[in-house]
Structure formats: C-alpha cells, structure tokens
C-alpha cells in the first residue's frame, strides 16, 4: 500500500459517509455474533458481574470520610458518595450520596460520564468535578460544594476540553485548558498554565508557565501538605521525559535538577526520585530519597530506598504519616514491605504482609498527612479480592471480601517461560484446566507490551465466566515494552526495537503450542490500544500461530498515528514518521501498510469507539476497510460512546465483552466441538 491512502475519509470521525459505513459494519457484526441463541444469556451473565451489589466498594479517605464512585443496575451512570469507617465496616454501609450522575444526565439531556473530582485539601469542603460527554478524555469542570451537595452558582466552570485543573487555595486554581489558537500542544493538551482567581473571567487568568508546542503538555501543582506548602510547575517533553520547577513566591522558577527521564516529587522534607536511567552511581529502576532543601542547595547525597536486580522491579510506593510502603515484583509476583526513616539517618525495612504465590497485592489507599493507616487489596487469578485495613505496627482487619464469581473447579494457575528470538526469557501466566489430562483446547493469549505497563495477577470475573468456565485457557504474556522487569524491560522494545515485543508474544504463542496446551487453530489473541498494535503485528507477521484475533481501540496506522488526536504524544514510544531515520521501521511494523491480498489471515474482530479522543477510531475503521477490500475475514464494531475505554456504562461493557468472547468461541472451538454461542 502506498502513501495515497484511499480510506482517509474514514478518519472523519462524525462524517456522514463514515458513520454510514460504521452503521453497516455494526449491523453485519451484530447479525453474525449477537443474533445467536447464546449471546443474550452470556451478556446477561457478564452484566450481572459488572452490576453485582456485593462488589467491594473501594474508597479514598479524605478527612473523616471514605469516598467511593459506584455503578450498578440501578445507577447506570453512577453515584459519587461517602461514608465513615464505622459504617464501612458493616455489610450494608449507609452512604451519603453527593452527586447522582444519572439524575444529572437526565436533567441536562447529556450522556455524562464521571471523570473524577479534585477535592480541596486539607479542608475537603469543595471539589472540582470532571464530567465527560459519553466517555471521551475531554471534560467539563464544575465546582461542587460538599456540604450542600450542589454545584456552586458562579463557581469555577470550564467548558469541554482536555483540561488540567487543581486547587491553590479556596479562591484560586491552577488551570491549563484550551484558550484558543496556540494554547494547545501538537498532541492536543494544554500548553500553558495559568492562575485563575474566583470571580474573574477565565481568559484573564494570569500566565504562570508555558511549554513548547512540540511538548506533550504543561502542568502545575500545589503541594498542600500542612507545613510544606509549595508550588510546582513543569512540562512533559514526551511520554517519558519531563522537567519540573519549584515556583517561588516571587515567581522565580527553580529547576529540580534530576534526569529528564526520572520521576520526581516532593514529600515533606524529602525529594523522591525514581530512575529510568543510571544516575549518581545508581542503576535504572532505583528509588532514591534526598533532603529537599539540601538538594536545591546542590547536595546530591542520596538515600537508596530500592535497587532492582535482573528479576526484581519496583511496581509502586505509598506514604503513610511516618512510613513508606514499597510494592515490588519478583518475576511478576508482588512483594510488599515497609520502610521507616531512622532518626539518625537511613531507612529500616521489614515485610508488611505475606502474599500468596502468583498473586497480587495493591495498596488501595493511605493517609499520609494524619496516620499510618493503610488499605490493602490481595487477589489472584482464581482468588477473589480481600480488602484489609491496618495501621503500621498494629494488627490488620479484614474489611471486605468479594465472593467468587465463577466456577474454579478443575482450574489451576501456573507461570511458565518462553524463549524469544534473541534468547530473552519471557514469563507468562496460564490459567485453565490441566491440559496434560484434557489435551489441547481453546486458549486466549492476552498482551500489551508498551509504555512500561505491567500485567500482574488479578481476579477477572468476566474472563472467568466468559472463557474459563466454558473450558478455555487464559494466558497473559509479560512481554518486553512493559514494566515487569523495570525500565530496561520497557526500553528494550522502544522505537526500531518494537519488533522485540512482537517476537516475545509470538514466542509465548509458539511455546503454548509446543507444550500441547493448545493448537494454532484453537489459539486466539486479544489486546487493546497499544495492545491493538500488537494484535495487528500478529495478524501481519505471525498469522500462522492463531485461529482468531481481536483488536480493541487499536493503533494500526503507524505512518499517520502522530497526526491523529493524541498520537503525537507517543512519538517517544514508537518513533517519528516525519523523521527519515524512523519512517522505515514504522512502515515495516505498521499493520495497516503490511496487508496484502496473498497473505493468509485468521478471522479478525476490530472494535473501537466514535468518542475515543485518544486513539482515533480511524485506525480500526481503515484496517477493517482494507481487510474487506483484500478479501480477508473481518468483523468490525464501533460503539458510538465510551471513549478510549470502549464503553461508558456496564450495559455497553457487557455487550462488547460478549461480542469478543462469542467471536473467539465460535472460531477457536470449531476444531473440537460445535460453537456454543
């Protein structure tokens, strides 16, 4: 395919011709997948999981209250609510509803989707509520009074944009939004930060900081920790590099002089730095602490809080009032410990909790200003979540336990390793029946492999009902490009080396076949967003390994991705199509450009959303059109709403997931049994 793209018209997101084409494709897909006798019952069972009233309502502590956003069958768009710890301990807590999004949507005739709230700290009296129209990244912002549970008349309000906003004090905010021509970066995010005072026009907000047009975005943040109040501004240079400055009271910018690929923030008297490249004699992936004031004065004496090795990486950390909780991964299984700063210097560490093998533990919430309270979630592929609450140094209590959502009889979890083309050892998880007893069967292989995202164990009730209960095997591949082994694992698949992620995924597929877990005809693959690019690569590089492929909200045109919506922000991950050095490898891995009529393609399901304002729906549309033109088997479904998530409510989510699993079950079980719908 040459650069004269015959399907550019499908990039017109809401164009009449494009939407008519979408409607035709949706009707075809519905007729093939949703008309069968088993589809409605499958969708209902998945909707039941998503709407279940006995799910754990995870919370965020703000002062005396625990806040939660909740959707179920009676609250399709959801309610923002809060309760006390005393109530939360009960099986049926009493919740104070702050905002009912369903009621708001009905009153205003808008398909509002909750996009979060910035609550003023430490007073917790006002919030900047963010609402999205049908799930897009762009939001409207409205000030909300938590005591009256109402929007503030004449309060802070911002029209729809990819706005960044945060409190400075009761009457002032930092804001970055669309101020008109020149105010956005090439990636479509705010290029300026302004200080906006209550009661003044937004267009008169005072300029504080400005990024370059080629940067991803500008940002600002007020540290409201009592006794440590200070302002920071910065610019995101690309997806992985940034600059941060202390904004002094006289508007002087003092650069926080850390590597631009490091993550850094201030916490009380500390400057905390996570490295992505070697620095000060410490290796990439390390976590360092400096004295904040001493660092600004030029002292580069670091306290090393974590050092990675070849099998262990940092996955996260959280502060309580007096301690730091570290989450690490060893071969993608979580470990958790507590670090405590000693009065004379240094940090003492000890385990916080025992974590079962092949499980995941996540710090859900802490209270870094007031106490050493923490909320901890523990789960596994076949183990529903248990939510614990504890105080460091004291006993823990079980607050909530999720019930089992699918039958695990005869199922087991294992971690295996495949060898990639260059000899790299690639871990993957296998969840399913013992194939040594049952023989090869239908298997679904999932991967992502980008942006340092790690795929860790989790309890997937939808996958359990839609796939595992019916005899399928589910596999998660921890390929390069992710963060499972730290920055080096991610950087190994950047730019021209992207094919390493593809080779890793293909190696896992081949290993599953070699072990007798499945066969090519019974092996499916699925991925979304960057994982959709991975699926496109499997389709065009390794089609012989798969019986069916699903790509959701995918990135597929690697020659034009930087010109579509937020695509320019991903150049650091993939390369720049306008750069002569990068264009050849991008063309070589671009699935849209690799399609030919003479190649053999397994059946493909492409899914996207009209309201996805991050990954342009044109990627999936054009790929489907090209596959159809060449005579390859393809189905296409585009949800009108939903944004990058692909669905804005549980009904849409259940429908989408039922489409995916019906498609896969039809194609991957044909070699062994008739399709069951």
N, C-alpha and C positions, 0 to 999 in steps of 0.2 A: 504494500500500500504506500503511495507517495504522499507528499505533504498537502496535496489538494484534497482535503477531507470532504467527502461527499455527504457526510452526516452532521456537518456543523449546525444545521438548522435544529437539530435535537438539543443543542445547548441553550436554546431559547426556552428558559425554564417554564414560563407560563404562556408561551406562544400557542396560538390556536391550533396550528398544524401539529406541533409537538405533543400537545395534550390529547389531540385526537388519536395520534399514533399510540400514546400511552394507554388510552382507553381500550383500543383494540387489543393490545398485548395483554392488558389485565383481564379482559374477557376471555381470551384464549387460555390463560393460565388458570383462571377460575374454573373453566369448563373441564380442564384436564385434572386439576388437583382438588378442587373444593366441591365438586359435584358427586364424589363417591360417597357410598353409604357410611364409611368410617370417619370421614373428615369432621363432621359436626360433633360426633362424640369425642374425638380427640381434642378438638378445640375447646370443648366444654371442660374436659378434664384439665387442660392446661390453664384455662381461665380460673378454674377452681383453685389451683395452686397460687396463681398470682393474686387472687382476691381473698385468700384464706384469712379469716379474722383472728386465727391463733398464730399468725406470724409474729416474730419478735419485733416490737416497735423500737428500733434503735434510736437513741436520743443524743442530744448535745446539751451539756449543762451550761446554763447561763444564770449565774447567781443562785437563787433558791429554787429555780425551776429546771426541769428537763424538757427540752423541746423536741418535737417529732413532726415529720410530714408523713401523712398516711393516705393511702388509696385502698379502696375495696369496692365491692359490688355496689354499695350504697353511696360511695363517694368516688365517682369515676375520675374526676379531675383532682380530687384530694382535699384534705383539710390540714392546715397548719395549726398545731395545738401544743399544749404544755401541761405538765403535771408536776407533783412533788415526788421526791424519792419515797416518802412514806406511801403514797398512792401507787407508785410504780412497782413497789414490791408485791402488790396484790395481783391476783389473777385477772381481775377486771378493774383496772385503774379508772378513776374519774379524771377525764381530760377537760381542760378549758379550751374550747375552740377559739382560736384567734382570727382565722380567716378561712372561709369556706370557698374554695376556688370554683366549685360547681355553681354555687349561688351567684358569685360574681360574674362568671361566664354567661349565665342565663340572663342576668340583669343587663349586661352590656352587649350581648349578642356577639361575643368574641370567643374563639376556642382557646381560652387561656390555659397555659401550662406553667406550673410552678417552676421557677428557675432559682429559687433560694432567696435569702434575705440577709442583709448586713445589719446586725443588731449593734446599737451603740454600746461600747464597753468603756468603763465598767458599770455604767448606770443601768443598762438594759431597759431603757424606757421607750426608745424609738427604734424603728427598723427601716431600712431602705429595701423594700420588697421588689423583686425582679420577676416579671411575668413575660413569658414568651408566647407569641401567636403560633399555636399549633406545633410547638416543639423546636423552632429554629434557635440558633445561637443568639440572634439579635433579640433584645429585650426592651420592654418599657420599664421605667423605675418610678415608684411612688413611695412617698414617706408614709409610715404607718405608726400609729400610737398604740403601744401595747397595753396601756391602762384602759383606754376607751374601746380598744379593738376596732379601730376605724382608721381609714386614710385621713391624713391631715389636710384640711382645707388650706390651700395656699402654701402647702409644704413643698419640699423638693420633689419635682417631677421631671422626667426626661422621656422624650419620645423615642420610638423604636430605633435602636442602633446597637452595635456591639460595644456597649458602654462598660467602662470600669469606674466604679464609684466607691468611696469609703469615707467614714466619719473622721473629721478632725476634732470638732467639738460640737456642742449642741446646735450651733447655728452655722457651721461651716463644713464643707466636704471637699475632698479632692475628687476631681472628675476628669475623665477622658472620654470623649464621645465624638460624634460626627458634627463638627461645627461648619461643615460646608467644604468647598474645594480646598485641597491641600491639607486638610486636617486628619486624613487617614493615611496609613502606610500602604504600600503596594499590596500587602496581604489583607487590607481592609479593616485593620484595627486602629485604635486611637494613636495619633502621632504626638499629641500634646497632652500635658497635664495642667489643669487649671484649679485655682482655689475659688470656690463659689460660696458666697455668703447668702444666707437666708434673706429672702425679700428682694433680691436683686435679679435682674434678667440674666439668664444663663449666658447669653452672648457677651455679657460684660464681665464674666469671670476672669480673674487675673491669671495670666500665663505664668506658670511655675517652672516648667521643664518641657523640652522639645526633643523628640527623636528625629532620626533621618527617615526619609521616605522609604528607603530600602531596608530599614529595620522592620522587625515584626510589630513592635508596639512600644509605647511609653507607659509608665506606671508610677504610682505614688502610694505611700502607706504611712499612716500614723501609728507608731508604737504607743499604745495607751496603757502599758504596764505601769501601775502606780509607782512613782519614784523614778521611773526610767522613760518618761515621755520624750519622744523624739520623732522627727520626720525623715523619711527616706524617699528618694525618687530614683528612677532608673530607666534604662531602655533594654529591651530584649533585641539583641543584634540578629540572632537567628534562633532556630528552635532550641539550641543547646548553649548559646553564648549570651552573656548579658553583662551590663555594667550597673553598679549600684553606688549611690552617693548619699551621704548624710546631708540633709538640708538644714543648715543652721538658722538661728532666729534672725540673722541679718541677711538671709537668702544666699549665703555662700554655699557652694557645692564642694563637699569634701569626699573625694573618691575612696571607696572601700577597696583597697588595692589588692584584690585577690585575682587569681587567673580568671579570664572571662568565661571559661567553661565550667567553673566551680559554682556550686550553690552556696550562698552565704546569707545569714540573717543574724540580727542581734537578739539576744535573750538575756535580760537583766544586765549583769556585768560582763557577759560573755559575747564574743563573736564566734558563731558556729559555722564551720566551712566543711562541705562535702566535696571531695576532689573527684574530678573526672580525668585528670592527667596528673603525672608526678609533679610534686612541688615541695620545696623545703626538705628534700630527702625522704618524703613520704609518698607512697605509691598511690596510683589512681584507685578510687574506691574507699579511701580512708576518710574518717570523720575526725576533725580537729577542733579544738577549743582554744581561743585566745582571750586574753583580757581585752575588752572592747577599747577602753581608753588607752591602754598600753599599745595596742595595735595601731591606733590612729597616730600615736607618737612615734611609731617606727619600730616597735618591738615585734619581732617575728618568732617569739618563743611559743611553740605550740604544745598543748597537751593532747596526746593522741588517745582518742576515745575508742576508735576501732581501726584495725588494719585487716584488710582482706587477705585471703590466700587463694590458691587455684580452685578450691572447691567451695569457698565461703564468701558471701557478699552481704552488704548492708541492704536491708529492704525498707527500713524506716526507723524513726525515733520520735519519742514524745516526751514532753516535760511534765512533771508534777511540780509542786511548790519547791521541793528540796532534792529531787532526783531526776535522772534521765533514764527512760526506758528504751532499750535497744531491741529492735527486731532484725534478726539476721537470718540468712538462708544458707544451709549446707546441702548441696545437691538438691536445691529447690524445696527442702523441708525446713520449716521455721523453727528458730530458737529464739528465746526471749530472756533478757537479763536486765538488771537494774544497776546503773552506775550512780555513785554518790560522791560529790566533791568533798575531799577531806579538808579540814581547816588549815592544815599546813601545806596544802598543795597536792595534786594528784587526784585520782579517782579510784574508788573501790568498787568492784563489780561482784555480783552474785546472781544466780538464776532467779527469775521471778516466778516461773511456772513450768511444770513438766508438760511437754507437748507430745502427744502420741505420734508415732512414726507415720510419715506420709500424710500429715495433717497440716492445718494452717492455724495460726493464732494471729489475731489482729487487735491492736489497741484501738478501741472504738472511740474513747473519749477520756480526757483527763481535765484537771482543774489547776492549771499552772500558777494561778495567782494566789489561791487560798489554801489548798490542801494537797495531800498526797493520795487522793482518791484516783482510782482508775477503773475503767470498764473494759473487759477483755472478752473477745469472742473466740471460741475454739470450735472448729468444724473439720470435716474431712469429706472425701468423695462419697462415702456411704454413711457418714456420721452427721446428723443434723446439728445445727448450731446450739451451743450453750453459752449464755451470757453471764459472765462473772462480774462482781463488783468487789473491789478490795481497797485497802489502804496499805501502802508500802510499809512493811514491818509488822503488819497485823494480819488477821485471818481474812479469807475471802468468803463470799457468799454467792450462791447461785441465784441470780435474779430471774432468768427466763430460760426455758428450754423449748426449742422448736420440736414439734412432733415429726415423725417420719412421714414423708410424702409419697414414697414409692416402695415397692417390694424389693428388698435386697437379698432375698433367699437365693443362694447359689452364686452370688456375685462376690468378686474379690478385687483388690487393688494391688497393683504391682508397679514398680519402677524399673524400667529397662533402659539400655543404652544402645544407640546405633552408631555406626562409624560413618562419618561423612566422607565425601570425595577426597578431601585433603588430610584425612586421618583424625579429624576432630571427633571427640566423644560427645554425643548429643543425647541428653536424657529425655525420656518421655514416660508419661503415666498411662497405664492401661487399666480400665475399669470395665469389668464384664464377667461373663461366665468362664469357667476353666476350659479353655479350648483343647487342652490335652485330652479332656473327656468327651467334648462335644464335636471336635473337629472345626475346621474353618467356618466362619459365619460373617454376617454383615458387620462392618466396622465403620465408624465415623472418626476421621482424623481432623483435629482442630489445631490451628496455629495462628500466630500473629507475626512475631519476628521483626519488630521495629520500635523505634523511639524509646528504647530502654524499658519497655513494658514487660513485666514478669508474669507468667502464667503459673499460679500456685494452686494447691489443692483447694477445693471448695465443694459445697454440697449443692448440686444442681438439680433441683426438684423437677424442673421442666424436662431436662435431658433424661432424668430418671424415668419419668412417666412416658415420654415420647419415644425413647430409644432403648434404655436398659431393660425396662420391664418386658419389652417385646422380644428380648433375646439378642439385642445388639451389643456390640462392644464400643466403648467410647475411649478415644485416645487423645491426649494433649501432648503436643511436641514443644519442647523448650529450646527452640532453635536460636541461632545467633541473630543479632539485631535486637533481641530482648535484653532484659537486665538481670537474668537469673544468676549470672556469674560476674556481675558488676560492669563497669564502663568498658572494659576490654571486650567483653562478650557482645556488647552493643556495637562498638566501633569496628569490630571485625567485619561487619556487614554494611558499612556505610558506602554511599556513592557507587563507584565502579565495582566494589566488592559485594554488592547486593546479592549477587548470584549465590554467595555462600549460604544465605538464609534459605534460598530455594533448594540448594543441594542438600542442606540439612534436613529439610522437610521431606524431600524425596528419599533420603536415606532412611528416615523413620518408616516411610511407607514401604520401602523395599524390605526392611527388617521385619515388619509385621507379616509380610507375605512369606519371607524365608522361615519365620518361626511357626508358620501354619496357623496363625491367628485369623487370617483372612486370605482372600484371593484378590487379584486386581478387579475382577468383575463384581466383587462384593465390598470393595473398599471405596468409601466416599470421603470427600474432603470439604471443609467449610471454613470460612473466615470472613471478617468484615473490615471495612475501612482499609488500613494498610494490609490487614489480612486478606482483603479482597484482591489486592495486587498480588499477594502470594497465590491466591487461587487462580488468577489469570496466568501466572507463571506456570502453575501445574498444568493448566489446560494447554499451554503452548509449548512447554518444554518437556513435560513428563506425562502426556495423556495416557500412555500405555499402563500406568500404575493405578488408574482409577476407573470406577464404574459410574461415578456421578460426582459433580462438583457444584457447590453453592457459594456464590459471592454476594455479600450484602454490603450496601453502601460503599461499593468498591472504588478504588483508584486504579484506572486502567489505561488511560491515555497519558503516557509519560513524556510526550512531546509538548502537550498543551497544559499539563496539570498546573503549572505556575501562573497561568493566565485565568484560572477558574477559581473564583471565590477565595478561600483561604490558602490556596495552593502555594503561593509564593513563600509562605512561612515554612514549607517543608523542603526547600532547596538544600538546606544543610544535611538533610537525611539522604536525599536521592542524587543531588546534583542539579545544575542549572541548564535547562535545554537551550538557552541562548548562548551558552559558553561552548566554544568549539571543542574544548577538551572533554566536556561532559556529554555532549549530544550523542556521540556514537554509542556509548554504553547505555544511555537512556533509551535510544531507539532499539538497541538489542534486547532490552528486557521489557519493553513496552508491549503488553499483551495485545492491545488494540492494533498495533502495527505488525505483529508477528503472525496474525491469522492468514491462512491460505486455504484454498479450496481442496487441495490434495491431502491435507493432513487429516488424521482420524481423531475426532474429538468425542469424549464421553458426553452424555447429556449434561446440560448446564442450566442452573436456575440463577438468574440475576435479579437482585432486589435492591430498591432504592426508595427515596422519599422526595417528593416535589419540594418539601420545605427544608431539605437538607441544605443549609447555607454554609457548610464546612467543606464536605466533599461533593462537588457538583453532580447532580443526577445525570448530567450528560455523559459521564463516564460509562455508567451502566446502560443508558439508552443507546449510545453509539455502538457499544460492544454487542448488544443484542441485535441491532440492525445489521451489523457486519456479519455476525454469525448466521443470521437468517439469509442474507444475500449469498453467502457461500454454501448454503445448504446444510449447515450443521445443526444438531438438535439443541434448541434453546427455548426456555420459557423465561418470561420477564414479568415482574410485578413491581409496581410503583405505588406506594401508599401516598396519598395526597399530603397528609400531615406527618408529624413525627420527628422532623429534624434529623440530625445525624443518628439518633437512636433508632430511627425507622418506625417508631410508634410513640404516640403521645398519651396513650391510656392502655389499660390492661386488655381491653377488647381487641384493639389493634395488635398488641403484642402477641396475644394468644393466636390470632388469625395468622400472623406472619410465621410464628413458630410451627403452627400446624401445617402451613404450606411447605416449609422446609422439610419437616420430618416425613410428611406424606410423599413428597418428591423423592427423598432419599430411600424410603422404604420400598416404594414402587420399583425403583431401579436396582437396588442392591440386594433385594431378596428374591428377585426373579430366578437366579440360578439354583435356589434351594427350595423355594416354596412360592405359591401364588401371592401376589401382593395383597396385603390385608387392609389397605387404605390407611 
